[in-house]
Amino acid sequence: MKTILTEEQLGLTIQRLSHQLLENIIRYDDIAIIGIQPRGIFFSDRIVGQINQQIAPGRITYGKLDITFYRDDVRQGLHTLNQTDIPFSIENKTVILIDDVLYTGRTIRAALDALLAFGRPAKVELCVLIDRRFSREFPIQADYAGKFIDTIITQKVKVLWKERDGKDEVVLL
């Protein structure tokens, strides 16, 4: 096991990404941030928290998306369903999808399919904490990335969140 980001580095990375997002927002009411369930919401909660500290809280529309039934790579067995919480339309908005790790691109492809149930966005951007850039199966890339890492297929990137795992850290297994 190798540490990629310590708790302090993770905090700084989240702060940097929050500032980058804010720099590119022209009109707050045209933006919707959507975290991808299950692990992307820990990251999106932190991003939205940072943004709310910089501007008036509640100016950014925020939702959470479960993509379980939209995946094309679901294996046999039981899958834990998560809750989708998007009580607004994304019609003509810029949607910023947030997930923790970008690997093959299949999660993001499924999220794009799932988003259509909530309207047709004007634009979709992607913000990820870790971009495993040489592992894509789909032509998807992040607009905002905390850290780029090069891994081999047998390695796994694990993002640990204090709320779920008891500590904040990104490790390579």
N, C-alpha and C positions, 0 to 999 in steps of 0.2 A: 504494500500500500504506500502510495506517495501523495503527499499533500500538494494540491495545485493552488488552492487559495486558503489562507488562514481566515479566522473570524474577522480580523482587522482588515485584511485585503478584500474580503467579501463585502464588508461594509463600505469601503471606499469605492469598490466597483459599482455597487448599487447606487451610490451617491453620484458617481460620474455618469452612469447611464440615465439617471433621472434628469440630470442637468442637460444632457444631450437631447433628450426627448423634449424638454421645455424650450430649448433653443429653436427647435423646428416647429413648434406650435404657433400658428398665427391667430387662430380663433378657437378658444377653448370649447365653445359649444359645437364645433364641427369635429371633435375628437371623441373616440370611444376606446378605452383601454379594456382589453379582454384577456384574462388569464386562462391558461389551458389547464384543466383538471388532469390528474390530481396534484402533481408536484410543482407545476408552473404557477399555481396560485400563491404559494409561499413567496415566490419571487415577485409576482405581480402585486401582492399586498404590500411588500416593502417598497416597490417602485412608487405605487400610488401614495403610500404614506410619506415618502420623501417629497413627491410633487405637492401634496397637500401642505407640507411645511413651507414650501416656497411661495405658493399662491394661496388664495382663499380656499379652504376645504370645500369639497363638493362641486367645484367648477369643472372637474373632469368626470365624465360619465364612465362608470366602471362596472364590468360584469365578469362572470366566470362561466366557462364553457366546458361541458363534458362531451368528449368525442368518441366514447366507447363504441357506439353503434355505427360510426362512420369509418372506422378503421378497415383497411383491406387486408391486414395481416393478423387478424385475431386468431389465436390458436385455440385448440380444443380446451374445454374446461370452463370453470366459473370465472366470471370477471366482476370485480367490484364496481358497481355503478356509482358515479358521483353526481352531484347536482349541478344543473345548468341554472345560472341566475343572471339572466339578461332581460330585465323588465323594461326594455326600451327598443326602439327601432334603430338599426344601423344604416338605414337608407340615406345615401349621399354623405355619409360621414367618413372620415379617415379613421380606420380601425387599426389600432396597434395591438397585434397579438403578442402575448408574452409567454415564454416557456423557459424552463431551466436549461435544457441541453438540446441542441440541434445536432442530430446524428444522421439518420438516413433521409429525413424529410417527410416520412410517412405520417407522423403526427400532425405536421403543419398542413399537409395535403388534406387530411381528414378534417382538420379545423376549418379550412377554407370551404369544404363541402357543408359542414355543419352551420357555418355563418349564414348561408343563404336563407335559412329559415327565419332570419331576423331582419331581412332586407338586403338591398344591393348596395354595398358600400361604394363610395367614390374611389377609395384607395385602401389597400391593406399593406401595413408595414409589419416587420417582424423584429422583435427585441428578444435576445437570448442571453443568458448568463455565460454559457460555454458553447462554443462552436467547434465541433469536431469536423473540420472542413474537408477532409479527404475521404469521407464515408458516405457521400450522398448516393441515393438511389433515384431521387427526383431533382430537377433543376430548381432548387430552392436555396436561397441564401438570406442571411440576416441583414437588416438595415442597421441594426445596433447590436453589438456583441461585446460582452464583458471581457472575454478572453478566448483566443483561438488556440486550440491544441491539436497536435498531430498524434494520432494513436494508431495502433494496429487493431485489427478486427477482434482479437481475443481480449482486449482491454475494455474495461468498463469505467465510465465516469459516474461518480455518485455525488450528488449534492445533498449535504446534510443540513437540515433546518432545525433550529432550536425548538420550534413549536412541535415538531414531529419526532426528531431524532435526539433531542437533548443538547445539541451543539451546532454551531454554524461552521461549516467547512466544506470544501470541495476536494475530493480525493480521486485518485486513479487506482483502480484495482486490477 
